[in-house]
Amino acid sequence: MSQSKRLNLARAGAAVLAPACCAALWLAVPAPVRAAAPPPFGANVAAISVDTATRTVWAAAQTGGPSDLVTEMNESDQSVVTSLAVPAGVNSIAADPASGTIWSGSSGTGPGGTQSVTEIIESSNTVRTLDLTKASAGSEIVGIAADQQAGKVFAVLASGILISIPESAPASFSVIATRTAATASAIAVGAGRVWVADHATNTVSAFTENGVPVAGLGGIAVGANPVALTIDPTARTLWVANQGANSVTEIDAATGQVLAHAIEAGSDPVAIAANPAGRAIWAASFTSNGAIAEISEAVTPGRLTGIVGNLLPNPTSVAVDPGTGQVYLAGNDGTSGTVLFLGPQAPGGLRSSAWFSSNNASEDSTGLAVSAFPPARYSMTGAPGWLRLNSATGVLSGVPPVSTHVLTFPVVITATNSVGTDTQPFTLNVGTDPVITSAAFVTFAVRVPGRFQMTAKAIPAATFDLSFGTGLPAGLRLTPAGLLSGTPAPGTAGRYIFGLIAFNPVNPGGVGEVFTLDVIPDRRPAFVSASRLTVRHGRRVSFTIRAFGIPAPRLTFRGRLPRGLRLTPGRPGTARITGTARLPRRRYTITVTASNGIGRPVIQRLVILVR
């Protein structure tokens, strides 16, 4: 990413400083060993915050060890200044530029873990950790917020307990409310009020800094699963990231009026930050490719300006320095955490094609968002009337026409921001999702060759594969065209259950069903037809010799038939005696041998009496 810099603190050469000696009521934190090699930043960057006075960014990261880290970075050159040990389970962080302190909240590790808030004094890198376990009543810290005007820090626990910590005397903390929410999920402070989100009831409520509910500002309905809050002190608005609703709610913080219940903000918004100077709100989406949405405060209610996609895996936190307008995004790829400093970048990398399905009950859509900062605006030319493009999100949508063959629609897509423009010829292809039409059950037999053709209606044609389950037994294979064939090997008898997937370019993830394959065991032959046959001379005869086995046995014969009768081999394991016996009062014996490779051959002596 040009101008944007990723800082992977698993590789950053940060000096790790031990905490200062701890006074009464303060917990000692294990100090990491000094090492020339950079310490790990952790597999999970839980939260970031900006100190606007020192122009530094602070990241709270979980390392998976006995202690976690809070890391300081310079805004100017994105360099790591230091990393400090804090209690395990760190999940939140807040900077107070007025006092020059950083505060982090930790929920311990596992049930019953220590609940604590850590103060970092920036000028000396002094670390002091306050034990809140007794006050937590067994609940976990879910968020902290600092009010620099009042000189207070607030911590909210999942049970709804609200704790106030005076920065001048942290040890004199107090529980100011015990039930701010049924299940608290986030906290924000501004204008003398503490806001708490409740993801059990999908509401937010305001309290005074003494813990008293504010009349008219309780139980305000927002979207599903509110997980993050931010306040714009200039506009006096509260913003709520609703992860379950893929939206952001805007609320007048003075009156409680919901100005916009559901502003589009991309998928799974889990973090939110305000930039009062830029009159913008930034919401981060917890997706595998990472995205951040900009919402404009220049209009009321707020409106989505655009989405920046393909930034970093699984964003967890976003922060803004209103003085510089710099935006920061934190995320994790499963092994290490990253803090991304977003800088100007022209749009680039627009897709050149996509597929729509015409057999869906509703409209289809696909995203075209690119890594551009500020967010790009999108437009297109040459599109059919049924196709629409969201200029803010870059999402194409529409209900395509139905056809018996692939349809193609060439258009031109343009992405533009203040840095530059990208134009891309684009082909929209229309086909159908696969629909499996063959049976979901088939039987094979050990040592017996077999075949079964799986089928699906799809445009273009579907390809088949297996997903979950034990896989196919030895001797069988499934081709991409869906032909299941082969000879099950000895010892493979049993029932096999697996996922069958049919996919094509329209639906590369595929549609599936549970498929059952029964492989029946091999069996030694056994005769099921009679061993004695009586016929009358001069009358027509038809008699079938039958032997059952798996695989079907081969029959061989020895002996002489009555004159006028003949023996004709039939399907495996069968033969027919037909004709008209000419001579009466005669007795004949023929020996029939059935063999299929299982055990010794089986012999039947067939006696034929002619009367």
NUTORLUM-193779 format. One record per residue (C-alpha): x negated, y, z; residue in three letters. Coordinates in steps of 0.25 Angstrom, whole numbers, plus 2048, in hexadecimal, padded with zeros to 3 digits. Example, Ala and Ser with C-alpha at 12.3 -4.5 7.8 and 13.67 -1.06 7.14 Angstrom:
2
7CF7EE81FALA;7C97FC81DSER;
end
This chain:
611
800800800MET;7F980D7FCSER;7F9817807GLN;80080E811SER;7F680781ALYS;7F97FA821ARG;7F27F882ELEU;7F17EA832ASN;7EC7EA840LEU;7E87DB840ALA;7DC7E1838ARG;7DB7EF83EALA;7CF7F1847GLY;7D67F6853ALA;7CF7F7860ALA;7D77F086BVAL;7D77F7878LEU;7DA7F1886ALA;7E57F888EPRO;7E180189AALA;7E27FC8A8CYS;7F07FB8ACCYS;7F78018B8ALA;8027FB8C1ALA;80E7F78B9LEU;8067F78ACTRP;8037EA8A5LEU;7F47E68A1ALA;7F47E2893VAL;7E97D888EPRO;7DF7DF886ALA;7DB7D9879PRO;7CC7D5877VAL;7C47DF86FARG;7BF7DA862ALA;7B87DF856ALA;7C37D884DALA;7D07E084CPRO;7DB7DB856PRO;7E77D5850PRO;7F37DF84EPHE;7FD7D4851GLY;8077CD848ALA;8127D684CASN;8117E584CVAL;81D7E8854ALA;81E7F7854ALA;817804850ILE;817813855SER;811820851VAL;80A82A85AASP;80D837853THR;80383F85CALA;7F7836859THR;7FB83184BARG;7F982384FTHR;80281684DVAL;80480C858TRP;8077FD855ALA;80C7F385FALA;8087E585AALA;80B7D785FGLN;7FE7CE85FTHR;8047C1864GLY;7F97C286FGLY;7FA7C587EPRO;7FA7D487BSER;7FF7DC86FASP;7F97E9868LEU;7FC7F7866VAL;7F47FD85BTHR;7F180C858GLU;7EF81084AMET;7EB81E844ASN;7F582483BGLU;7EA82B833SER;7E282082EASP;7EA814833GLN;7DF80F83BSER;7E0807848VAL;7DC80E854VAL;7DE80485FTHR;7E67F8864SER;7EB7F6872LEU;7F07EA879ALA;7FE7EA87EVAL;8077DF884PRO;80C7D487BALA;8197D5874GLY;8187E4870VAL;8247E8868ASN;8257F7868SER;81D804869ILE;81F81386AALA;81681F869ALA;81782B872ASP;80F83686BPRO;812840876ALA;80B838881SER;801831878GLY;80682387CTHR;80A816875ILE;81580D87BTRP;8177FE877SER;8217F487CGLY;81E7E587ESER;8287DA880SER;81E7CF884GLY;81D7C287ETHR;8287B7880GLY;8347B7889PRO;8317BF896GLY;8257C6891GLY;8207D3897THR;8277E0893GLN;81E7EC892SER;81C7FA88DVAL;80E7FE88ATHR;80980C88AGLU;7FC810881ILE;7F681D884ILE;7F0821877GLU;7E582A87CSER;7DE81F884SER;7E481387EASN;7E980F88CTHR;7F380488CVAL;7FD802898ARG;8087F8898THR;8147F98A0LEU;81B7EC8A5ASP;82A7ED8A3LEU;82D7DE8A5THR;8357E08B1LYS;83D7EB8ACALA;8407E389FSER;8497D98A6ALA;8447CE89DGLY;8477D6890SER;83D7DA885GLU;8387E8881ILE;83D7EB873VAL;8397F9871GLY;833806877ILE;834815873ALA;82D821878ALA;83382F87BASP;82783987AGLN;83084587EGLN;83483E88BALA;82783688DGLY;82E82988FLYS;82E81B889VAL;83A812888PHE;83A803886ALA;8467FB883VAL;8487EC885LEU;8507E287EALA;85A7E1889SER;85D7F0888GLY;8547F4894ILE;84F802892LEU;842806899ILE;83C81589ASER;82D81789CILE;8288258A0PRO;81B827898GLU;81582F8A4SER;8188238AEALA;81B8168A6PRO;81B80E8B3ALA;8278158B7SER;83080F8ACPHE;83E80C8AFSER;84A8048A9VAL;85480F8A4ILE;85E80689EALA;8617F789FTHR;86B7F5893ARG;8687FF887THR;86B7F387EALA;8707E587DALA;8647E1875THR;85A7ED873ALA;8527ED867SER;84C7FB865ALA;84A80986CILE;848817868ALA;846824870VAL;84A83386CGLY;85083F871ALA;85183A87FGLY;85882D87BARG;85481F87BVAL;85B817870TRP;85C808871VAL;8607FE866ALA;8697F2869ASP;8687E785EHIS;8727DE866ALA;87D7E9863THR;8777F0857ASN;8777FD85FTHR;86E808864VAL;870810871SER;86A81D877ALA;86681F885PHE;86082B88DTHR;851829891GLU;85782689FASN;85E81A899GLY;86C820899VAL;87581C88DPRO;878829884VAL;88782B882ALA;88B829874GLY;87E823870LEU;880814874GLY;88380886CGLY;88280F85EILE;884804854ALA;87880284AVAL;8757F7840GLY;8727E9843ALA;8657E684CASN;8607F484FPRO;8517F1851VAL;84A7FF851ALA;84D80D854LEU;84781B851THR;84B829854ILE;84983584BASP;847840856PRO;84984B84CTHR;856846845ALA;85A840853ARG;85E83384CTHR;85D825850LEU;85981B846TRP;85C80C848VAL;856800840ALA;8607F583EASN;8597E983AGLN;8657E0839GLY;86C7EA830ALA;8607EE827ASN;8647FD82ASER;860809833VAL;86B81183BTHR;86A82083DGLU;87082684AILE;87183484FASP;86983385CALA;87083F862ALA;87F83A860THR;87D82B85DGLY;88482D84FGLN;880822845VAL;87C82A839LEU;87981E831ALA;87C810835HIS;87580882AALA;86A80F822ILE;863806819GLU;85580281EALA;8507F5817GLY;8507E781DSER;84E7E582CASP;84B7F3831PRO;8437F083EVAL;83C7FD841ALA;83F80C83FILE;838819841ALA;83B82883FALA;833833838ASN;83B84083CPRO;831848834ALA;834841827GLY;84283F82BARG;841830828ALA;84382382FILE;83B81782CTRP;84180882EALA;8387FC82CALA;83E7EF827SER;8397E182DPHE;8377DA820THR;82C7D181ASER;8277DC810ASN;82A7E881AGLY;8327F4816ALA;83580281CILE;84180B81AALA;84181A81AGLU;84E82181EILE;85083081CSER;855839827GLU;85684481DALA;86584081BVAL;86F83C826THR;871831827PRO;86482C823GLY;861825816ARG;85881B811LEU;84D821809THR;845815805GLY;83E808809ILE;830805808VAL;82E7F6806GLY;8227EB806ASN;81B7F2811LEU;8177E781BLEU;81D7DB821PRO;8277DB82CASN;8277EA831PRO;82A7EB840THR;8287FA842SER;82780883CVAL;822815841ALA;82182383BVAL;81882F83FASP;82283B83CPRO;81684483CGLY;80F83E830THR;81B83682AGLY;81282A82BGLN;81A81D82CVAL;815810832TYR;81A802830LEU;8167F5838ALA;8187E7834GLY;8137D9835ASN;8107CD82CASP;8107C2836GLY;8017C3839THR;7FD7D183BSER;8047DE83CGLY;8037EB833THR;8057F9835VAL;808800828LEU;80580F826PHE;80F81381BLEU;80981D811GLY;80D823804PRO;80E8197F9GLN;81581A7EBALA;81F80F7E7PRO;8198037E0GLY;81B7F47DEGLY;82A7F47D9LEU;82F7E67D6ARG;8317E37C7SER;83C7D97C8SER;8477D37D1ALA;8527C97D0TRP;8617CB7D4PHE;86B7C07D6SER;8797C07CFSER;87F7B57D7ASN;87F7BC7E4ASN;88C7C07EAALA;8867CE7EDSER;87D7D77E6GLU;86E7D47E5ASP;8627DD7E9SER;8537DE7E9THR;8497E87F0GLY;83F7F07E8LEU;8397F87F3ALA;82A7FB7F1VAL;81F7FF7FBSER;82080E7F9ALA;81F819804PHE;827822805PRO;832818801PRO;8358187F2ALA;84281B7EBARG;8478127E0TYR;84E8147D3SER;85080B7C7MET;85480D7B8THR;85A8037AEGLY;8627FB7B9ALA;8707F47B6PRO;87C7FA7BCGLY;87D7EF7C7TRP;86F7F27CCLEU;86C7FC7D7ARG;85F8017DELEU;85F8077ECASN;8558137EASER;8518137F8ALA;84F8047FBTHR;84B7FF7EDGLY;8557F47EDVAL;85C7EF7E0LEU;86A7EA7E2SER;8767E67DAGLY;87F7DB7D5VAL;8797D57C8PRO;8817CF7BDPRO;8837C07BCVAL;87D7B97B0SER;8797AB7ACTHR;86A7AF7AAHIS;8607B87B0VAL;8637C77ADLEU;8587D27ADTHR;85A7E17B0PHE;84E7EA7ADPRO;84D7F77B5VAL;8438017BAVAL;8418037C9ILE;83A8107CETHR;8358127DCALA;8318207E0THR;82C8277EDASN;8248347F0SER;81782D7ECVAL;81A8277DFGLY;82381E7D6THR;8238107D1ASP;82C80B7C5THR;82E7FD7C2GLN;8357F67B7PRO;83E7EC7BEPHE;8467DF7B9THR;8527DB7C1LEU;8557CC7BEASN;8637C67C1VAL;8657B77C4GLY;86C7AF7CETHR;8687A97DCASP;86779A7DBPRO;8737927E0VAL;86F7837E2ILE;87977A7DCTHR;87376C7DESER;8777637EAALA;8707657F7ALA;86E7567F9PHE;86774B7F2VAL;86273D7F5THR;8567367F0PHE;8507287F4ALA;8427237F7VAL;83B71E7EBARG;8467227E2VAL;84372C7D7PRO;84E7387D8GLY;8517457D3ARG;85A7517D7PHE;85C75E7CFGLN;85F76A7D8MET;8667757D1THR;86A7847D3ALA;87178E7CBLYS;86779A7CAALA;8637A47C0ILE;8577A37BDPRO;8567947C1ALA;8537907CFALA;84778A7D5THR;8487807E0PHE;83F77D7ECASP;8407787FALEU;840780807SER;84177B815PHE;84276C818GLY;838760818THR;836761809GLY;8387567FFLEU;834747802PRO;8287427FBALA;82B73E7EDGLY;8357497EALEU;8327577E4ARG;83B7637E0LEU;83876B7D4THR;83A77A7D3PRO;8457767C9ALA;84D76F7D4GLY;84A7607D0LEU;8487577DDLEU;84274A7D8SER;83973F7DBGLY;8387327E3THR;8387337F2PRO;82C72C7F8ALA;82E720802PRO;830725810GLY;83773280CTHR;84572D80FALA;84E737817GLY;855744816ARG;84E751811TYR;85575F814ILE;84E76B80EPHE;851779808GLY;8537797F9LEU;8517877F3ILE;85578C7E5ALA;84E7997E1PHE;84C7A27D5ASN;8477B07D2PRO;8557B67D7VAL;8547AF7E4ASN;8457AC7E7PRO;8487A87F5GLY;85279E7F0GLY;85F7987F5VAL;85F78B7FCGLY;86777F801GLU;86477480BVAL;861768802PHE;861759807THR;85974E801LEU;85C740806ASP;851735802VAL;857727805ILE;84D71C809PRO;849711800ASP;84F703802ARG;84C6F57FEARG;8556EF7F4PRO;8626E87F8ALA;86C6E17EFPHE;87A6E67F0VAL;8816DD7E5SER;8856CF7E8ALA;87C6C37E6SER;8866BA7E0ARG;88E6BC7D3LEU;8996B37CETHR;89E6B57C0VAL;8A86AD7B7ARG;8A36A87A9HIS;8AA6AF79EGLY;8AD6BC7A6ARG;8A56C97A5ARG;89C6CC7B1VAL;8966D97B7SER;88E6D97C4PHE;8846E37C9THR;8786DF7D1ILE;8756EA7DBARG;8696ED7E4ALA;8676F97EDPHE;85A6FF7F1GLY;85370C7F2ILE;84D70E7E8PRO;8577067DFALA;8516F87DDPRO;84C6F17D0ARG;8546E47CDLEU;84D6D87C6THR;8546CB7C3PHE;8506BD7C1ARG;8596B17BDGLY;8636AE7B2ARG;8716B37B0LEU;87D6AC7ACPRO;87E6AB79DARG;8866B7798GLY;8826C17A3LEU;8776CB7A3ARG;8706D47ADLEU;86E6E37AATHR;8666EC7B3PRO;86E6F87B8GLY;86A7047C1ARG;85E7027CAPRO;8626F77D4GLY;86D6F17CBTHR;8706E77C0ALA;87C6E27B9ARG;8806D47B5ILE;88A6D47AATHR;8906CB79FGLY;8986BE79ETHR;8936B07A4ALA;8956A579AARG;8926987A2LEU;89B6957AEPRO;89768D7BBARG;8896927BBARG;8806987C6ARG;8756A27C4TYR;86B6A97CDTHR;8636B67CAILE;8596BC7D3THR;85A6CC7D4VAL;84F6D37DATHR;8506E27DFALA;8446EA7E2SER;8416F97E5ASN;8336F97EBGLY;8396F97F9ILE;8366EC801GLY;8366DF7FAARG;8406DC7EEPRO;84D6D77F1VAL;8526CA7EAILE;8616C67E7GLN;8656B97E1ARG;8716BC7D9LEU;87A6AF7D7VAL;8836AF7CBILE;88E6A57CALEU;8966A37BDVAL;8A369C7BFARG;
end
